[in-house]
Amino acid sequence: MVALPKQKSSHDAGPAAQHCDPYPTVTVDAAGTVLSYNEQAADLLARIDVGAALPDVAPAWLAEAHLRHAGGARTAPSAWAGGRIGELRVKALAGPGAAGTVTWWLVSDSAPAGAAQELARERARAALLQELSSELLTSLDVAHCREVTVRRAARHLADAAVLVGMSDGRDFPVTRCTAGGPVTEERIPLDAGQLPGLAEALLGLPTTPSAWIDPGAVPSWAVPEGFAGEVAAVGSVVVVPLPGHGAPAGCLILLRRPGRAPFGSAEERFARLFAARAGAALSLARSHARQARFTDVLMRDLLPPALGRVHGICFSGRYRSSTAGERVGGDFYDLLPGAVPEAETVAVLGDVCGKGIEAAVVAGRVRHALQALVPFAADHTRLLTLLNDALLAARQAPFVTLVLVSAVREGPRVRLRVSSAGHPAPLVVRAGGRVEQVPVGGTLLGAIEELEFETADVVLEPGETCLLYSDGITEARGGPLSDVMFGEDRLRAVLAPCAGMPTEAVTEHVQMVAAQWLGGGPHDDMAVLAIGAPGRPGASPNEDL
């Protein structure tokens, strides 16, 4: 908002009375007599004089507006009036005074050349800020934001720009760029007291004005390669903070070569606006990076493990989430190798009631609990009972079904102990292509205290496979009519030709056929885990993963 000049009393009348007012100013009494005016008003109204009647020296629209303000109008008049004075369109703002006196400020719609140039500069700066924001937000990557910031700053604000990020306790990330040159980044230890204003900027505090910074004090690490042969060749420097969301995001150092005009106050103000946009984007990118790291750490425990050969036993797993793009869900499998080849390796495949990340978190808890309960794996009933007690103790824990398998290599064969807790019974693919169901059953976990489980012994000859699967496979709906259940019979038919195939080929084949059956339709989480005896008798333990 433009500050309005103070009113003048009648004894200050005369051209010089309001010399410092930024606009033409005329003070008129209630009778319409000119009491005072300034030099700008004299340039605009050629016949104006103290004591003259306003209608004689001003256009009719202004005289009529004055009569309304001086008491001639029945209703409160508008503070603004407008019309032409010569070739100019002028707006007049009334400032009522005592006894009907009114001071008029006359504002021309025709801006002088200097104002037009300033307007053009402001428009260019606004466009630059908009472009900066758009480019910064194209990627929530910290390195990208730093690169865009120094490149834009060097091109539009200075001859070179240096961005100092926040320290990790050991050193600072420093990104440099000259106008039109390459962007370089490195991490270096530095003393914030080497450059005036740097320590304050890194704390998010106001910094030292450019005029107070000796260009010769700029340390060598703050001068990009190719900017100048010597540090003393810096002409002027500005240091501005990069404010973030609740915490500083670093600072920006702008350098100009000798021979260019030093940074003015208006340029320093714009540099702070520029830095505010860059700091906000950097802060958002840092927050996104922290969240991504946090999510990645948590996701490691939720993702299915990589499987292979363990102690001479072949394992392979496949998982497909019910939600496109998700890597985890309510179905899960895990493998807990025995400490020595003679010890049993524990494998489990289960299904948590629910979908999405909530179910995946519960599945992660079940997997962690099983890891803690592995010492009890010699007794499946005890292990499953302890797991059931843990689920019942957790408030609002969903139901869980699973198949628990203990596997050990005995010469060319693999011996399995299989138990089910409310889960579909595994299928065994024999060497001749016959598919058998393991005779197990039991109570799902997390529902009731009284449990019943059955444990079956299964021996796999070389080339035979035991397949654990979730109901997402058998309950998948698709086919020619898009509403036919895949079913166990179809799964048996798919498995029959897999006799003698590696476990990796079996799981891939089952998932591929199920996916083809679904087409593009919706489905539940789907998980399969195959346990096989190597087809080549006497496989060397050195081949184990």
C-alpha positions as CSV (number, residue, x, y, z in Angstrom):
1,M,0.0,0.0,0.0
2,V,1.3,3.5,-0.9
3,A,1.8,5.7,2.2
4,L,-0.3,8.9,1.8
5,P,1.2,12.2,2.5
6,K,0.3,14.2,5.6
7,Q,-2.3,17.0,5.3
8,K,-1.1,20.6,5.2
9,S,-2.7,23.5,7.0
10,S,-3.8,26.7,5.2
11,H,-0.8,28.7,6.5
12,D,1.5,26.3,4.6
13,A,0.0,27.3,1.3
14,G,2.2,27.6,-1.7
15,P,3.9,25.4,-4.3
16,A,6.7,24.3,-1.9
17,A,4.3,23.4,0.9
18,Q,4.0,19.8,-0.1
19,H,7.3,19.3,-2.0
20,C,7.9,15.8,-0.7
21,D,4.5,14.3,-1.5
22,P,4.9,11.5,-4.1
23,Y,1.7,12.5,-6.0
24,P,0.1,15.9,-7.1
25,T,-1.7,17.2,-4.0
26,V,-4.2,20.0,-3.7
27,T,-5.9,21.2,-0.4
28,V,-9.3,23.0,-0.9
29,D,-11.6,24.5,1.7
30,A,-15.4,24.0,2.0
31,A,-16.0,27.0,-0.3
32,G,-13.9,25.5,-3.1
33,T,-10.9,27.8,-2.6
34,V,-7.4,26.4,-3.1
35,L,-5.4,26.6,0.1
36,S,-2.2,24.8,-0.9
37,Y,-0.7,22.5,-3.6
38,N,2.7,21.0,-4.4
39,E,5.0,21.1,-7.4
40,Q,3.6,18.0,-8.9
41,A,0.1,19.6,-8.8
42,A,1.4,22.7,-10.5
43,D,2.8,20.5,-13.3
44,L,-0.5,18.8,-13.7
45,L,-2.9,21.9,-13.3
46,A,-1.2,24.7,-15.1
47,R,-3.5,27.5,-13.8
48,I,-3.6,26.5,-10.1
49,D,-2.8,29.2,-7.5
50,V,-3.5,29.8,-3.9
51,G,-6.8,31.6,-3.4
52,A,-8.1,30.5,-6.8
53,A,-11.5,28.8,-7.1
54,L,-11.2,25.1,-7.8
55,P,-13.7,25.2,-10.8
56,D,-11.5,27.8,-12.5
57,V,-8.3,25.8,-12.3
58,A,-9.4,22.1,-12.3
59,P,-11.7,20.0,-14.5
60,A,-15.4,19.9,-13.7
61,W,-15.4,16.3,-12.4
62,L,-12.9,17.2,-9.7
63,A,-14.8,20.4,-8.7
64,E,-18.1,18.4,-8.5
65,A,-16.4,15.7,-6.4
66,H,-15.2,18.4,-4.0
67,L,-18.6,19.8,-3.5
68,R,-19.9,16.4,-2.6
69,H,-17.2,16.0,0.0
70,A,-17.5,19.5,1.3
71,G,-21.0,18.9,2.5
72,G,-23.2,19.2,-0.6
73,A,-24.1,15.5,-0.8
74,R,-26.9,13.9,1.1
75,T,-25.1,10.5,1.4
76,A,-21.5,9.8,2.1
77,P,-19.6,10.2,-1.2
78,S,-17.0,7.7,-2.5
79,A,-13.4,8.5,-1.5
80,W,-12.4,8.1,-5.1
81,A,-13.2,10.2,-8.2
82,G,-11.9,10.0,-11.7
83,G,-11.7,11.7,-15.0
84,R,-9.4,13.3,-17.5
85,I,-6.9,16.2,-17.1
86,G,-5.7,17.0,-20.5
87,E,-4.6,13.7,-22.2
88,L,-4.2,11.9,-18.9
89,R,-6.7,9.7,-17.1
90,V,-6.5,10.6,-13.4
91,K,-7.9,9.2,-10.2
92,A,-8.4,11.5,-7.2
93,L,-8.4,10.3,-3.6
94,A,-10.1,12.5,-1.0
95,G,-8.7,13.1,2.4
96,P,-11.3,15.0,4.4
97,G,-10.1,17.5,7.0
98,A,-11.6,20.0,9.5
99,A,-14.5,22.4,8.6
100,G,-15.1,20.8,5.1
101,T,-11.5,21.1,4.0
102,V,-10.4,18.3,1.6
103,T,-6.9,17.3,0.4
104,W,-6.9,15.6,-3.0
105,W,-4.2,13.2,-4.1
106,L,-4.2,12.9,-7.9
107,V,-2.9,9.6,-9.3
108,S,-2.3,9.3,-13.1
109,D,-3.0,6.0,-14.8
110,S,-0.1,6.6,-17.1
111,A,3.0,5.3,-15.4
112,P,6.4,6.9,-16.2
113,A,9.0,4.9,-18.1
114,G,10.9,4.0,-14.9
115,A,7.8,2.5,-13.3
116,A,7.1,0.5,-16.4
117,Q,10.6,-0.9,-16.3
118,E,10.2,-1.8,-12.7
119,L,6.9,-3.4,-13.5
120,A,8.6,-5.5,-16.2
121,R,11.3,-6.5,-13.8
122,E,8.8,-7.5,-11.1
123,R,6.9,-9.6,-13.7
124,A,10.1,-11.3,-14.8
125,R,11.0,-12.1,-11.1
126,A,7.5,-13.5,-10.5
127,A,7.8,-15.6,-13.6
128,L,11.2,-16.8,-12.4
129,L,9.8,-17.8,-9.0
130,Q,7.0,-19.7,-10.7
131,E,9.3,-21.5,-13.0
132,L,11.6,-22.3,-10.0
133,S,8.7,-23.8,-8.0
134,S,7.5,-25.9,-10.9
135,E,11.0,-27.3,-11.7
136,L,11.8,-28.0,-8.1
137,L,8.5,-29.9,-7.6
138,T,9.0,-32.1,-10.6
139,S,11.0,-34.5,-8.4
140,L,11.0,-34.9,-4.7
141,D,14.8,-35.6,-4.8
142,V,17.2,-33.6,-2.6
143,A,20.1,-33.7,-5.2
144,H,17.7,-32.5,-7.9
145,C,16.5,-29.6,-5.8
146,R,20.0,-28.5,-5.0
147,E,21.0,-28.7,-8.7
148,V,18.0,-26.7,-9.9
149,T,18.5,-24.1,-7.2
150,V,22.2,-23.3,-7.9
151,R,21.7,-23.5,-11.7
152,R,18.8,-21.0,-11.6
153,A,20.5,-18.7,-9.1
154,A,23.7,-18.6,-11.1
155,R,21.9,-17.8,-14.3
156,H,19.4,-15.2,-13.1
157,L,20.7,-13.7,-9.8
158,A,24.5,-13.8,-10.0
159,D,27.5,-15.2,-11.8
160,A,27.9,-18.2,-9.6
161,A,25.9,-19.8,-6.8
162,V,26.9,-22.2,-4.0
163,L,24.3,-24.1,-1.9
164,V,25.4,-25.3,1.6
165,G,23.2,-28.0,3.0
166,M,22.7,-29.0,6.6
167,S,25.5,-31.0,8.2
168,D,25.1,-34.7,9.2
169,G,27.5,-34.1,12.1
170,R,30.7,-34.7,10.2
171,D,30.6,-32.5,7.0
172,F,28.3,-30.4,4.8
173,P,27.0,-31.1,1.3
174,V,28.1,-28.2,-0.9
175,T,26.7,-27.8,-4.4
176,R,28.3,-25.3,-6.8
177,C,27.5,-23.8,-10.3
178,T,28.6,-21.0,-12.5
179,A,26.3,-19.3,-15.0
180,G,26.0,-21.8,-17.9
181,G,28.5,-24.1,-16.3
182,P,28.2,-27.7,-14.9
183,V,26.9,-28.4,-11.4
184,T,29.2,-30.1,-8.9
185,E,28.5,-31.5,-5.5
186,E,30.7,-32.8,-2.7
187,R,30.7,-33.2,1.1
188,I,33.4,-31.3,2.9
189,P,34.1,-30.3,6.5
190,L,33.9,-26.5,6.8
191,D,34.1,-23.7,9.4
192,A,30.9,-21.7,9.3
193,G,32.8,-18.7,10.7
194,Q,34.9,-18.4,7.6
195,L,32.3,-16.3,5.8
196,P,30.3,-13.5,7.4
197,G,26.7,-14.4,7.7
198,L,27.2,-18.1,7.0
199,A,26.7,-19.3,10.6
200,E,23.6,-17.2,11.0
201,A,22.1,-18.5,7.6
202,L,22.6,-22.1,8.6
203,L,20.6,-21.4,11.8
204,G,17.9,-19.7,9.7
205,L,18.7,-16.2,11.1
206,P,19.0,-12.9,9.3
207,T,22.3,-12.5,7.7
208,T,24.9,-9.8,7.1
209,P,24.0,-7.4,4.2
210,S,26.1,-7.7,1.1
211,A,27.6,-4.3,1.5
212,W,29.2,-5.4,4.8
213,I,30.8,-8.6,3.4
214,D,34.4,-8.3,2.1
215,P,34.6,-10.3,-1.2
216,G,38.2,-11.1,-0.3
217,A,36.9,-13.0,2.7
218,V,35.1,-15.6,0.6
219,P,36.9,-19.0,1.3
220,S,38.1,-21.1,-1.6
221,W,35.5,-23.9,-1.1
222,A,32.8,-21.3,-1.8
223,V,34.1,-20.4,-5.2
224,P,33.1,-22.7,-8.1
225,E,35.9,-24.0,-10.3
226,G,36.1,-21.8,-13.4
227,F,34.5,-18.8,-11.7
228,A,37.7,-16.9,-11.0
229,G,41.4,-17.6,-10.9
230,E,41.8,-16.3,-7.4
231,V,39.4,-15.8,-4.4
232,A,40.2,-12.0,-4.5
233,A,38.6,-11.9,-8.0
234,V,35.1,-12.0,-6.4
235,G,33.3,-8.7,-6.9
236,S,30.4,-9.0,-4.4
237,V,28.7,-11.7,-2.4
238,V,25.3,-12.3,-0.8
239,V,24.5,-15.0,1.8
240,V,20.9,-15.8,2.4
241,P,19.3,-18.6,4.5
242,L,17.2,-21.4,3.0
243,P,14.2,-21.5,5.3
244,G,12.5,-24.9,5.6
245,H,9.4,-26.3,7.3
246,G,10.2,-25.9,10.9
247,A,14.0,-26.2,10.5
248,P,16.6,-24.5,8.2
249,A,17.3,-26.2,4.9
250,G,20.8,-24.6,4.5
251,C,22.0,-21.4,2.9
252,L,22.6,-20.0,-0.6
253,I,25.8,-18.0,-1.5
254,L,25.6,-15.7,-4.5
255,L,28.8,-14.4,-6.2
256,R,29.4,-11.7,-8.8
257,R,32.6,-11.0,-10.7
258,P,34.4,-7.6,-10.5
259,G,33.1,-5.1,-13.0
260,R,29.4,-5.9,-12.3
261,A,27.3,-3.7,-10.1
262,P,27.3,-4.9,-6.5
263,F,24.1,-6.5,-5.1
264,G,21.5,-3.8,-4.3
265,S,18.9,-4.0,-1.5
266,A,16.1,-4.9,-3.9
267,E,18.2,-7.7,-5.3
268,E,19.0,-9.0,-1.8
269,R,15.2,-8.9,-1.0
270,F,14.5,-10.9,-4.2
271,A,17.3,-13.4,-3.4
272,R,15.6,-14.0,0.0
273,L,12.3,-14.7,-1.9
274,F,14.1,-17.0,-4.2
275,A,15.8,-18.8,-1.3
276,A,12.4,-19.2,0.4
277,R,11.0,-21.1,-2.5
278,A,14.1,-23.2,-2.8
279,G,14.2,-23.9,0.9
280,A,10.6,-25.0,1.0
281,A,11.2,-27.5,-1.8
282,L,14.4,-28.7,-0.2
283,S,12.7,-29.2,3.1
284,L,9.9,-31.2,1.4
285,A,12.4,-33.3,-0.5
286,R,14.4,-34.0,2.7
287,S,11.2,-35.0,4.5
288,H,10.2,-37.3,1.6
289,A,13.7,-38.9,1.6
290,R,13.5,-39.5,5.4
291,Q,10.0,-41.0,4.9
292,A,11.2,-43.2,2.1
293,R,14.2,-44.5,4.1
294,F,11.9,-45.1,7.1
295,T,9.4,-47.0,4.8
296,D,12.3,-49.0,3.2
297,V,13.6,-50.1,6.6
298,L,10.1,-51.2,7.7
299,M,9.4,-52.8,4.4
300,R,12.4,-55.1,4.6
301,D,10.8,-57.1,7.4
302,L,7.5,-57.3,5.5
303,L,8.7,-58.4,2.1
304,P,8.8,-62.1,1.4
305,P,12.4,-63.5,1.7
306,A,14.5,-64.6,-1.2
307,L,14.5,-68.4,-1.3
308,G,16.8,-71.0,-2.7
309,R,18.5,-74.3,-1.7
310,V,19.2,-74.7,2.0
311,H,20.9,-77.7,3.5
312,G,20.3,-79.7,0.3
313,I,16.5,-78.8,0.2
314,C,15.0,-76.7,-2.6
315,F,12.7,-73.9,-1.7
316,S,10.9,-71.4,-4.0
317,G,8.2,-68.8,-3.3
318,R,6.1,-66.4,-5.3
319,Y,3.8,-63.7,-4.1
320,R,1.3,-61.4,-5.8
321,S,-0.6,-58.7,-3.9
322,S,-4.3,-58.0,-4.3
323,T,-3.5,-54.4,-5.0
324,A,-1.6,-53.4,-8.1
325,G,1.7,-51.8,-7.3
326,E,1.8,-53.1,-3.7
327,R,4.6,-55.5,-2.7
328,V,3.1,-56.7,0.6
329,G,-0.3,-57.8,1.9
330,G,-2.0,-60.4,4.1
331,D,-0.4,-63.5,2.6
332,F,3.1,-64.3,3.7
333,Y,5.8,-67.0,3.7
334,D,9.0,-67.4,5.5
335,L,12.0,-69.7,5.9
336,L,14.0,-70.3,9.1
337,P,17.0,-72.5,8.2
338,G,18.3,-75.0,10.7
339,A,21.6,-74.2,12.4
340,V,23.3,-77.3,10.9
341,P,22.3,-79.6,7.9
342,E,21.1,-82.3,10.3
343,A,18.7,-79.8,12.0
344,E,15.2,-79.2,10.7
345,T,14.6,-76.1,8.5
346,V,11.2,-74.5,9.3
347,A,9.0,-73.1,6.5
348,V,5.7,-71.4,6.9
349,L,3.0,-70.0,4.6
350,G,0.1,-68.1,6.0
351,D,-2.8,-65.8,5.4
352,V,-3.9,-62.9,7.6
353,C,-7.6,-61.9,7.6
354,G,-7.6,-58.6,5.7
355,K,-5.7,-56.9,2.9
356,G,-3.2,-54.1,2.3
357,I,-0.6,-52.7,4.6
358,E,-2.6,-53.3,7.8
359,A,-2.7,-57.0,7.1
360,A,1.0,-56.9,6.1
361,V,1.9,-55.5,9.4
362,V,0.1,-58.3,11.2
363,A,1.8,-60.8,8.9
364,G,5.2,-59.2,9.9
365,R,4.3,-59.7,13.6
366,V,3.4,-63.3,13.0
367,R,6.8,-63.9,11.2
368,H,8.7,-62.3,14.1
369,A,6.8,-64.4,16.6
370,L,7.6,-67.5,14.7
371,Q,11.3,-66.6,14.6
372,A,11.2,-66.3,18.4
373,L,9.3,-69.7,18.7
374,V,11.6,-71.7,16.4
375,P,13.2,-73.4,19.5
376,F,9.8,-75.1,20.0
377,A,9.5,-76.3,16.4
378,A,10.2,-79.9,17.4
379,D,6.6,-79.9,18.8
380,H,4.3,-78.2,16.2
381,T,1.3,-78.3,18.6
382,R,3.2,-76.4,21.3
383,L,4.6,-73.9,18.8
384,L,1.2,-73.2,17.3
385,T,-0.5,-73.0,20.7
386,L,2.1,-70.4,21.9
387,L,1.5,-68.4,18.7
388,N,-2.2,-68.5,19.2
389,D,-1.8,-67.2,22.8
390,A,0.3,-64.3,21.5
391,L,-2.4,-63.4,18.9
392,L,-5.2,-63.6,21.5
393,A,-3.2,-61.4,23.9
394,A,-2.9,-58.7,21.2
395,R,-6.0,-56.5,21.1
396,Q,-8.0,-56.5,17.9
397,A,-5.6,-59.0,16.2
398,P,-7.2,-60.6,13.1
399,F,-7.5,-64.3,12.5
400,V,-4.5,-66.1,10.9
401,T,-4.3,-69.4,9.0
402,L,-1.0,-71.1,8.2
403,V,0.8,-74.2,7.3
404,L,3.9,-75.1,9.3
405,V,6.6,-77.4,7.8
406,S,9.8,-78.8,9.3
407,A,12.1,-80.2,6.6
408,V,15.3,-82.2,6.8
409,R,17.5,-83.8,4.2
410,E,18.0,-87.6,4.6
411,G,20.2,-88.8,1.9
412,P,18.5,-88.3,-1.5
413,R,15.2,-87.8,0.2
414,V,13.6,-84.9,2.1
415,R,11.5,-85.7,5.1
416,L,8.7,-83.2,6.1
417,R,6.6,-82.8,9.1
418,V,3.5,-80.8,8.1
419,S,0.8,-79.1,10.3
420,S,-2.1,-76.9,9.3
421,A,-3.9,-74.2,11.4
422,G,-7.1,-73.7,9.4
423,H,-5.2,-73.4,6.1
424,P,-5.7,-75.3,2.8
425,A,-3.7,-78.6,3.0
426,P,-0.5,-78.7,0.9
427,L,-0.3,-80.7,-2.3
428,V,2.5,-83.2,-3.2
429,V,3.6,-83.7,-6.8
430,R,5.0,-87.2,-7.1
431,A,7.7,-88.3,-9.6
432,G,5.1,-90.0,-11.8
433,G,2.8,-87.0,-12.0
434,R,0.4,-88.1,-9.3
435,V,-0.8,-85.2,-7.1
436,E,-1.6,-86.0,-3.4
437,Q,-3.1,-83.9,-0.7
438,V,-1.3,-83.9,2.7
439,P,-3.8,-85.2,5.3
440,V,-3.7,-82.3,7.8
441,G,-6.2,-80.0,9.3
442,G,-6.5,-77.7,12.4
443,T,-8.0,-74.7,14.0
444,L,-7.2,-71.2,12.8
445,L,-5.1,-69.0,15.1
446,G,-6.3,-65.9,17.0
447,A,-9.9,-67.0,17.4
448,I,-10.3,-69.4,20.4
449,E,-8.2,-70.8,23.1
450,E,-9.0,-74.5,22.6
451,L,-7.1,-75.7,19.5
452,E,-6.8,-79.0,17.6
453,F,-4.0,-79.7,15.1
454,E,-3.0,-82.6,13.0
455,T,0.6,-83.3,11.9
456,A,1.5,-85.5,9.0
457,D,4.9,-87.0,7.9
458,V,5.7,-86.7,4.2
459,V,8.7,-88.1,2.4
460,L,9.8,-86.5,-0.9
461,E,11.8,-88.6,-3.3
462,P,14.2,-87.0,-5.7
463,G,12.3,-84.7,-8.1
464,E,9.2,-84.5,-6.0
465,T,7.7,-81.3,-4.7
466,C,5.3,-80.2,-1.9
467,L,3.4,-77.1,-2.7
468,L,2.0,-74.7,0.0
469,Y,-0.5,-72.2,-1.3
470,S,-3.0,-69.6,-0.1
471,D,-6.7,-69.6,-0.9
472,G,-6.0,-66.6,-3.2
473,I,-5.0,-69.2,-5.8
474,T,-7.9,-71.6,-5.6
475,E,-10.5,-68.9,-5.0
476,A,-9.4,-66.7,-8.0
477,R,-12.3,-66.0,-10.2
478,G,-11.9,-65.7,-14.0
479,G,-11.9,-68.0,-17.0
480,P,-14.1,-67.6,-20.1
481,L,-17.0,-66.3,-18.1
482,S,-14.8,-64.2,-15.7
483,D,-16.7,-65.6,-12.7
484,V,-15.5,-69.3,-12.4
485,M,-13.5,-70.2,-9.4
486,F,-10.0,-71.7,-10.2
487,G,-10.5,-74.4,-7.6
488,E,-8.4,-77.2,-6.2
489,D,-9.1,-79.6,-9.0
490,R,-7.8,-77.2,-11.6
491,L,-4.7,-76.6,-9.4
492,R,-4.1,-80.4,-9.2
493,A,-4.3,-80.5,-13.0
494,V,-1.8,-77.6,-13.3
495,L,0.6,-79.4,-11.0
496,A,0.5,-82.8,-12.6
497,P,2.8,-81.9,-15.5
498,C,5.3,-80.3,-13.1
499,A,6.6,-83.7,-11.9
500,G,10.4,-83.5,-11.8
501,M,10.5,-79.8,-12.5
502,P,12.7,-77.5,-10.3
503,T,10.8,-75.7,-7.5
504,E,11.3,-72.3,-9.2
505,A,9.6,-73.6,-12.3
506,V,6.7,-75.0,-10.3
507,T,5.9,-71.8,-8.4
508,E,6.3,-69.7,-11.5
509,H,4.0,-72.0,-13.5
510,V,1.3,-72.0,-10.9
511,Q,1.4,-68.2,-10.6
512,M,1.4,-67.7,-14.4
513,V,-1.6,-70.0,-14.9
514,A,-3.6,-68.4,-12.1
515,A,-2.8,-64.9,-13.5
516,Q,-4.0,-66.0,-17.0
517,W,-7.2,-67.4,-15.4
518,L,-7.8,-64.0,-13.7
519,G,-7.2,-61.9,-16.8
520,G,-7.4,-58.4,-15.5
521,G,-10.0,-59.0,-12.9
522,P,-9.8,-58.4,-9.1
523,H,-8.2,-61.0,-6.9
524,D,-7.1,-61.7,-3.3
525,D,-3.4,-61.9,-2.3
526,M,-1.8,-65.0,-3.8
527,A,1.2,-66.9,-2.3
528,V,2.8,-70.2,-3.1
529,L,5.8,-71.9,-1.5
530,A,7.4,-75.1,-3.0
531,I,9.6,-77.5,-1.1
532,G,11.4,-80.0,-3.2
533,A,14.0,-82.8,-3.1
534,P,16.7,-82.3,-5.7
535,G,16.2,-84.4,-8.8
536,R,19.9,-85.4,-8.9
537,P,20.6,-87.8,-6.1
538,G,23.4,-86.9,-3.8
539,A,23.6,-83.2,-4.6
540,S,26.6,-81.6,-3.0
541,P,26.0,-79.5,0.1
542,N,28.3,-76.9,-1.4
543,E,25.4,-76.1,-3.8
544,D,23.3,-74.9,-0.9
545,L,22.5,-71.2,-0.7
